[in-house]
């Protein structure tokens, strides 16, 4: 089974939204269970067991994805490098996260791309933390747009 790992700073907002959105996209195409989707945080303050942010959960709920408080809890990638081993593709939200993941992967040749690169674009997906509902909605929609644009490449 192929694995896709989404990475952001703390694994409480962007990577959680990407994780949930990709799982829904796979299910809508009859591909659920064929791709293992996971997410993690790579910043120095990432830690295991934090709940997804309320704003991220509300932004997802608005489009019909209901995450219970503990559906996806944060994972510190530095402590769980086995997630890297299980992932065929690692998708980060920023170029800095891509650099940090590449250092953890220790040059093993794994594909590590930013979400915008996956979509054939450049730039980062900005962190919506603490910026209100509209910013979370915009972030959710941008993640969904990039995933849709890069979906076929991701599965290849």
C-alpha positions as CSV (number, residue, x, y, z in Angstrom):
1,X,0.0,0.0,0.0
2,X,1.3,3.4,-0.9
3,X,1.6,6.0,1.7
4,X,1.2,9.8,1.6
5,X,2.5,11.8,4.5
6,X,1.4,15.5,4.9
7,X,3.7,17.7,7.0
8,X,3.3,21.1,8.5
9,X,4.7,22.8,11.7
10,X,2.7,21.2,14.5
11,X,0.2,18.9,12.7
12,X,-2.8,20.7,14.1
13,X,-4.1,22.7,11.1
14,X,-2.8,22.6,7.5
15,X,-1.6,19.0,7.5
16,X,-4.8,17.8,9.3
17,X,-6.9,19.6,6.7
18,X,-4.9,18.1,3.8
19,X,-5.1,14.6,5.5
20,X,-8.9,14.8,5.8
21,X,-9.4,16.3,2.4
22,X,-7.3,13.7,0.6
23,X,-9.1,10.9,2.5
24,X,-12.4,12.2,1.2
25,X,-11.0,12.6,-2.4
26,X,-9.9,9.0,-2.3
27,X,-13.2,7.8,-1.0
28,X,-15.1,9.8,-3.6
29,X,-13.1,8.0,-6.3
30,X,-13.5,4.5,-4.8
31,X,-9.9,4.5,-3.7
32,X,-10.2,4.5,0.1
33,X,-8.1,1.8,1.6
34,X,-5.6,1.8,-1.3
35,X,-3.5,4.7,-0.1
36,X,-2.4,5.2,3.5
37,X,-2.7,8.8,4.5
38,X,-1.0,10.2,7.5
39,X,0.2,13.5,8.8
40,X,2.8,14.9,11.2
41,X,4.6,18.0,12.4
42,X,8.2,18.8,11.9
43,X,8.8,22.0,14.0
44,X,10.7,22.0,17.3
45,X,7.4,22.5,19.1
46,X,5.6,19.6,17.4
47,X,4.5,17.0,19.9
48,X,2.4,13.9,20.0
49,X,-1.3,14.0,21.1
50,X,-2.4,17.6,20.4
51,X,-5.9,17.9,19.0
52,X,-6.6,19.4,15.6
53,X,-7.4,23.1,16.0
54,X,-11.0,24.0,16.5
55,X,-10.8,26.4,13.6
56,X,-9.5,23.7,11.3
57,X,-12.2,21.3,12.4
58,X,-14.9,24.0,11.9
59,X,-13.6,24.8,8.4
60,X,-13.7,21.1,7.5
61,X,-17.2,20.7,9.1
62,X,-18.5,23.5,6.8
63,X,-17.8,21.2,3.8
64,X,-19.1,18.0,5.4
65,X,-16.0,16.6,6.9
66,X,-16.7,16.0,10.6
67,X,-13.6,15.3,12.8
68,X,-14.2,14.4,16.3
69,X,-11.8,16.1,18.7
70,X,-9.5,13.1,18.7
71,X,-10.0,11.8,15.2
72,X,-6.6,13.1,14.0
73,X,-4.2,14.0,16.8
74,X,-0.8,15.4,16.2
75,X,2.4,13.4,15.6
76,X,5.9,14.6,16.0
77,X,7.7,13.4,12.9
78,X,11.1,13.7,14.6
79,X,10.0,11.0,17.1
80,X,8.2,8.9,14.5
81,X,10.5,8.5,11.6
82,X,8.7,5.3,10.7
83,X,6.1,7.5,9.0
84,X,8.8,8.6,6.6
85,X,9.6,4.9,5.8
86,X,5.9,4.2,5.2
87,X,5.4,7.1,2.8
88,X,6.1,7.0,-0.9
89,X,5.4,10.7,-1.1
90,X,5.8,13.4,1.6
91,X,3.9,16.6,1.0
92,X,4.9,19.7,3.0
93,X,3.1,23.0,3.3
94,X,6.3,25.2,3.0
95,X,9.8,25.0,1.5
96,X,11.3,25.2,5.0
97,X,9.3,22.1,6.0
98,X,10.5,20.4,2.9
99,X,14.1,21.1,3.9
100,X,13.5,19.8,7.4
101,X,11.9,16.6,6.2
102,X,14.7,16.1,3.6
103,X,17.2,16.3,6.5
104,X,15.2,13.7,8.5
105,X,14.9,11.4,5.5
106,X,18.7,11.5,5.3
107,X,18.8,11.5,1.5
108,X,16.9,8.2,1.0
109,X,15.6,9.3,-2.3
110,X,12.0,9.7,-1.2
111,X,9.9,12.2,-3.1
112,X,9.4,15.3,-0.9
113,X,7.4,18.2,-2.4
114,X,5.5,21.2,-1.2
115,X,1.8,21.1,-1.8
116,X,2.1,23.9,-4.3
117,X,4.9,22.0,-6.2
118,X,2.6,19.0,-6.3
119,X,0.1,21.3,-8.1
120,X,2.7,22.5,-10.5
121,X,3.1,25.9,-8.7
122,X,5.5,27.6,-6.4
123,X,5.1,29.2,-3.0
124,X,4.0,28.1,0.5
125,X,0.7,27.4,2.1
126,X,0.6,30.0,4.9
127,X,-0.2,29.0,8.5
128,X,-3.7,30.2,9.4
129,X,-3.1,29.8,13.2
130,X,-4.7,32.5,15.2
131,X,-6.1,34.4,12.1
132,X,-9.8,33.7,12.3
133,X,-12.4,31.7,10.4
134,X,-12.0,33.4,7.0
135,X,-8.3,32.6,7.0
136,X,-8.9,29.0,7.8
137,X,-11.6,28.7,5.1
138,X,-9.2,30.2,2.6
139,X,-6.4,27.9,3.7
140,X,-8.8,24.9,3.4
141,X,-9.9,25.9,0.0
142,X,-6.3,26.5,-1.2
143,X,-5.3,23.0,0.1
144,X,-8.3,21.4,-1.6
145,X,-7.5,23.2,-4.9
146,X,-3.8,22.1,-4.9
147,X,-4.8,18.5,-4.0
148,X,-7.3,18.4,-6.8
149,X,-4.7,19.8,-9.3
150,X,-2.0,17.5,-8.1
151,X,-4.2,14.4,-7.4
152,X,-3.1,12.3,-10.5
153,X,0.5,13.1,-9.9
154,X,0.2,12.2,-6.3
155,X,-1.2,8.8,-7.2
156,X,1.4,8.2,-9.9
